[in-house]
Amino acid sequence: METIEVASRSFVIKWVTAPEGSAITFKVHPLKKSINVGIFEKERSNNLQVEIEAEGHNAGRRASISAPHSGTIEKRLESSGLSPVLPLKKCNANEQSEGVYKVPKGKGGIYALVFDNTFSKTTPKTVHFTVQAMEEGHAANNAPHTLVSETAVSGILLKKRRKKLQGYTRRYFVLDLKLAILNYYTDPKSNSLRGSLPLTLCAISASKAQRLIFVDSGMEVWNLKALNDADWQIWVDTFERIRKGKSGGAADEPVPAVAAVTAPDQEKFAQLVAKLRETKDISDVAAQEPGASNVTKDLNARLAALYLEFTDVVSHVAHESAMYSQPMAKRASFNGSIMSEHDTFYDAEENPDKDGVVFLDDDAVDDDDDGAEHDSTDEEDEGHHVAPVVHDADDADDLYPLHEVQPVKHRVTLPDAASTPPSMLGILKKSVGKDMGSMAVPITTNEPISALQRFAEMFEYPQLLDEAENVPANDGERIIYVATWAVSYLASMRAKERALRKPFNPLLGETYELVRPDLGYRLISEKVCHHPPVMALHVDSEHGWSVAHSSEPVQKFWGKSMEINYLGPIVVKFRQSGEVFHWSNPTTYLRNIMAGEKYTEPVGDFTIFSSTGEKAIVEFKAGGMFSGRSEELNIKAVSANGSNLPCFASGKWTEQITLNNAKGQKKTIWKVGNLVNNHTKKWGFTEFTAGLNEVTPIEKGHASPYDSRFRPDQKEYEAGQTDKAEAGKQELEEKQRERRKVLQDSGKTYKPTFFEKSSGLDGVNEQGDLYLLTKGPNNYWNRRKQGNWEGLTPLW
């Protein structure tokens, strides 16, 4: 990992001692101009005359040869006792070239890596390079693929794809040490910039055991993986120096720490990003038409102007941020709250932007795509999906108690929040890369509904499934309706106040029912597993559809963002046609946890599969670095043979979705419901959500006594009795720990009361288990009808 300059009409040698059976590996990256590079073997009997440019005469030192200026370079080297084993080969400018020479048996000794610039009459060449000799098997796996110079670090890293379960792909990364900006390209030969992150604005964490590096800008997370331990160490050490305010080239040269970006700076950055996209488009055209000289000139001019402008604005941001004195920790609190001195979980003076790389515990990171590597840019899931078998409930025909109860008028508001959520900085910093689901936090981080009730929010818009059975199926319209319903639940999180808190974690065995005769369905859910937390749900509708869903929320904090995945399938069955759909919910991110406006947004895409072979692909439009929340989406329908069907849809998950049918007609098929009045003070709830914790005549005296709406600490918390609710929550959780210990000591395994794990459903290849509602006289609805809740574990 060195830098050399080779004068015009000259050459430079780097000596390497290599034992027999070893492999000499080198990587060369010439700047601006090309150079020739090769490996030569030194004859043992020849006394080579060299002029050493550094002190000492070690074989590893750099040297230049004093030789007559006649004949070819090969002849001049041969006359000095050097014979070629890897002939000189041109290494193109601004590209990384690699080479390996395996030292034969009996040929161990001194070798020369030769940098030839004798063909250039006036131009000196600057080259970044690394060379080393290792045992042959060790060399391939552990030789660093990263080049380090005084101005940049560059090399290949594996970057995790945005799509689920598609593994990693090789990408070429370049870190500008002056600007502290990490860029990446498809490969070293590409001029098309794929992405860019300013590291001084990012949180960085790393796992040595798995060679992982996570770079979180607050807007997106790059999940990177080094090819070997040496590369991982180089990148992590460089990131550490930058995050702690030191340059990569000189330890005593400070890099300004960017702690804040002002609104004018954000606007300037946004303008630069737009120009960068425009430049990228021109670059793509130039690549397709290499003979278009005018386009190339325009590209070069734009690139030069963009670079100067970007350098200027980054320098301005760095200068302004150096003057910014308010500690980040005080600015990073949720809703401006500050914890008291008695709270031990939060260090009020921690400043995340002055921290270096956060090193994760070996068992803290679940690399679910470990070992999967792909080289293609885009891939579609072409797997064959067979319809799973989903059983309706025994009493699906009578749907008790839908037809036995009268519709009630549900409340559309609730009391104001009596407390503000605490700062999460200290809590989250100790949990980087870990599952957040079981983390103990104060009750003020909660909203007054349980996770079971949050899953019930999926059924705010059942009309989409009601109508799906009655629309054409062969042109893609039916699956578009189902896909629209699949994204509609996201609208419940559109108020950014919802991003400030999380739902109550249900106790093991806790249930929640929702009987809505006005909407024509009944719902029952249960927490069926505590570690990991798994919720199971079943819904029957009088309009001829049923839904089975099991969900295991997995939440990981990456420094500035929280990644939220819901493992487990959603299965929808239409009784009349027999058609079955299944999918897993999309990945969502909670953004700007450390500072700025918090919000939730879905990312990437996800696919809904039909038993007919059709599928619908929902794609969420990616936002830019400073563009705020991404809300736009597109839905396309694909036939069983892979061709696009005529129906498609588009819109925003925060507003509405419009269907374009086979006749070319547009129709709005979904609009969001109302938020409660003064929603900013009422948890950001929708009117539908406000009614979920209400006890109506439908539930009173009929629902299970351990229904979420009866949970005492949750009811007290909604009523504003925060201290009483905190004490009650701790008591309930302590009793749950005691029950779990008794169960473990007895060697028994917990068995859910109203659901049972499916033995396997053909075609459901998403992660996670599916729990189905139990049948027979002891299922939930039969016990409810009889008022028989004997044998339930007392939860409160």
Number of C-alpha atoms within 10 A of each C-alpha: 16 13 16 16 15 20 18 16 15 20 22 20 23 19 23 22 16 20 19 15 18 22 22 25 20 23 20 26 26 23 16 13 16 20 27 18 23 20 27 23 22 21 16 11 7 11 10 15 12 14 12 14 11 10 8 9 13 12 14 17 15 20 20 18 17 13 14 7 11 8 8 11 18 16 13 17 18 16 13 19 18 21 19 17 15 15 14 19 13 14 20 18 19 16 17 24 17 15 14 18 15 18 22 12 10 9 14 15 15 17 26 24 21 22 27 26 24 20 15 16 11 11 14 16 21 19 22 21 21 21 21 20 23 19 16 18 11 12 17 14 12 14 22 26 21 25 23 23 17 15 14 20 22 22 22 25 25 23 24 24 21 16 17 15 15 18 19 22 20 22 19 21 24 20 25 19 23 18 21 24 17 20 17 24 19 20 16 19 13 15 14 19 15 15 14 16 21 17 24 25 20 23 25 27 23 26 21 17 12 18 18 22 27 23 23 25 23 25 23 21 23 18 20 22 25 25 21 17 16 16 22 24 15 18 19 23 15 20 27 20 20 26 27 18 23 20 25 27 17 11 10 10 11 15 20 23 22 25 23 22 16 11 9 10 16 16 14 17 19 16 13 17 18 13 15 19 15 13 21 18 14 19 22 13 15 19 16 10 12 10 10 12 11 10 17 18 12 14 20 15 12 17 17 11 12 17 12 11 15 18 13 12 16 19 16 13 20 21 14 17 17 14 11 14 9 10 15 21 22 17 17 23 23 24 16 12 16 19 16 10 9 7 10 10 16 22 15 20 11 16 18 21 22 17 15 19 23 21 15 20 15 12 11 14 18 13 11 11 14 13 9 13 16 17 12 9 9 9 11 7 9 7 8 11 18 19 22 20 14 16 15 20 19 16 14 15 12 11 18 17 18 21 12 11 13 13 16 12 9 15 16 17 19 21 12 15 20 14 15 18 22 23 26 22 26 20 17 23 18 14 18 26 27 21 19 18 17 14 11 11 12 13 25 21 18 21 23 24 24 25 19 27 23 17 18 22 20 17 21 19 20 17 16 20 26 20 14 19 21 10 14 13 15 14 19 24 26 22 31 29 25 23 27 26 22 25 18 26 21 19 20 24 19 22 18 14 21 21 22 26 18 19 18 21 19 25 22 22 23 26 28 27 25 19 21 19 19 11 18 19 23 21 18 22 28 28 26 28 17 18 10 13 18 25 28 29 28 23 24 24 23 18 18 18 24 25 21 23 24 28 26 22 18 19 20 22 22 29 28 27 25 24 22 20 18 19 21 25 23 22 25 22 26 19 14 10 10 10 16 22 25 29 22 24 21 23 20 18 23 21 25 21 25 27 18 15 16 20 21 25 23 24 22 16 19 21 21 22 26 25 18 16 16 23 27 27 19 24 19 22 16 18 16 15 18 15 12 13 16 19 18 18 20 17 26 22 27 22 18 16 8 12 10 17 20 18 23 26 24 20 18 20 26 21 15 18 24 20 22 19 19 15 8 11 10 13 12 13 18 20 17 20 16 13 21 21 15 12 18 16 17 22 25 25 27 25 21 21 23 22 17 23 23 15 14 13 12 19 17 11 12 15 24 21 20 19 21 25 22 19 22 15 25 26 18 17 25 20 16 15 15 19 14 13 21 17 12 19 19 15 14 16 16 12 13 16 12 11 15 17 12 12 13 12 9 9 9 10 9 14 12 18 20 23 24 16 16 12 9 12 14 10 16 24 18 16 14 16 22 26 27 22 25 18 18 12 11 15 17 23 23 17 17 17 12 11 13 14 16 7 7 13 13 9 17 15
